């Protein structure tokens, strides 16, 4: 990724991109140690991209006026799963006498 494209991202997006690249580096190093891949070129590119991202983040910490304004794009909210309605079981009374006797027992 070019430095110009990295500079266009705001700090939160840049942080998430940096974490993603770190995870990719970990997986690639792991695969290389297991002998599953020969991704030396990709490893070098990812390391340089991550270094650019971290450098730009540090630059923005030192000079916050250089950071672009946060994007005002509305983020899509995840739909919350609706909880099923709680149905309370009503006591069934077979006869009025039973209801009266139940009321007396509670007192």
C-alpha positions as CSV (number, residue, x, y, z in Angstrom):
1,X,0.0,0.0,0.0
2,X,1.3,3.4,-0.9
3,X,1.9,6.0,1.7
4,X,-0.6,8.4,0.0
5,X,-3.4,5.9,0.5
6,X,-2.4,5.3,4.1
7,X,-2.4,9.0,4.8
8,X,-6.0,9.3,3.6
9,X,-7.2,6.9,6.3
10,X,-8.3,8.2,9.7
11,X,-6.7,6.9,12.9
12,X,-9.2,4.2,13.7
13,X,-9.1,2.7,10.2
14,X,-5.4,2.9,10.3
15,X,-5.2,1.1,13.6
16,X,-7.5,-1.7,12.4
17,X,-5.5,-2.0,9.1
18,X,-2.3,-2.3,11.2
19,X,-3.8,-5.1,13.4
20,X,-4.9,-7.0,10.3
21,X,-1.4,-6.7,8.7
22,X,0.1,-7.9,12.0
23,X,-2.2,-11.0,12.0
24,X,-1.2,-11.7,8.4
25,X,2.4,-11.4,9.2
26,X,2.0,-13.9,12.1
27,X,0.2,-16.4,9.9
28,X,2.7,-16.1,7.1
29,X,5.7,-16.5,9.5
30,X,4.0,-19.5,11.0
31,X,3.4,-21.1,7.5
32,X,7.0,-20.4,6.5
33,X,8.3,-22.1,9.6
34,X,6.2,-25.1,8.9
35,X,7.4,-25.2,5.3
36,X,4.0,-24.7,3.8
37,X,4.7,-21.6,1.8
38,X,7.6,-19.7,0.2
39,X,6.2,-16.2,0.8
40,X,9.3,-14.3,1.5
41,X,8.4,-11.4,-0.9
42,X,4.9,-11.1,0.6
43,X,6.5,-11.1,4.1
44,X,8.8,-8.2,3.1
45,X,5.9,-6.2,1.6
46,X,3.7,-6.7,4.7
47,X,6.5,-5.7,7.0
48,X,7.1,-2.5,5.1
49,X,3.4,-1.7,4.9
50,X,3.0,-2.2,8.7
51,X,6.1,0.0,9.3
52,X,4.5,2.8,7.1
53,X,1.2,2.5,9.0
54,X,2.9,2.7,12.4
55,X,5.1,5.6,11.3
56,X,2.1,7.6,10.1
57,X,0.2,6.9,13.4
58,X,3.2,8.1,15.4
59,X,3.5,11.2,13.2
60,X,-0.1,12.0,13.9
61,X,0.4,11.5,17.7
62,X,3.2,14.1,17.5
63,X,1.4,16.5,15.1
64,X,-2.4,16.0,15.5
65,X,-3.1,18.8,13.0
66,X,-1.8,16.5,10.2
67,X,-4.5,13.9,10.7
68,X,-7.5,14.0,8.4
69,X,-10.9,14.7,9.8
70,X,-12.8,11.5,10.9
71,X,-15.1,10.3,8.2
72,X,-18.8,11.1,8.7
73,X,-20.0,7.9,7.0
74,X,-22.9,6.3,8.8
75,X,-21.8,2.9,10.0
76,X,-24.1,0.0,9.5
77,X,-25.5,-1.1,12.8
78,X,-25.8,-4.8,13.4
79,X,-29.3,-6.0,13.8
80,X,-29.9,-7.1,17.3
81,X,-31.6,-10.4,17.7
82,X,-35.0,-9.9,19.3
83,X,-35.6,-11.7,22.5
84,X,-38.7,-13.9,22.5
85,X,-41.6,-12.6,24.4
86,X,-41.8,-14.1,27.9
87,X,-45.2,-15.7,28.3
88,X,-46.2,-16.0,31.9
89,X,-48.2,-19.1,32.6
90,X,-51.5,-18.3,34.3
91,X,-52.8,-20.7,36.9
92,X,-55.8,-22.5,35.7
93,X,-58.6,-22.8,38.2
94,X,-61.1,-25.6,37.6
95,X,-63.8,-24.3,39.9
96,X,-64.5,-21.2,41.9
97,X,-64.2,-23.2,45.2
98,X,-60.7,-24.1,44.4
99,X,-59.9,-20.5,43.7
100,X,-61.3,-19.5,47.0
101,X,-59.5,-22.2,48.9
102,X,-56.2,-21.1,47.2
103,X,-56.8,-17.6,48.3
104,X,-57.4,-18.7,51.9
105,X,-54.1,-20.8,51.9
106,X,-52.0,-17.8,51.0
107,X,-53.3,-15.7,53.9
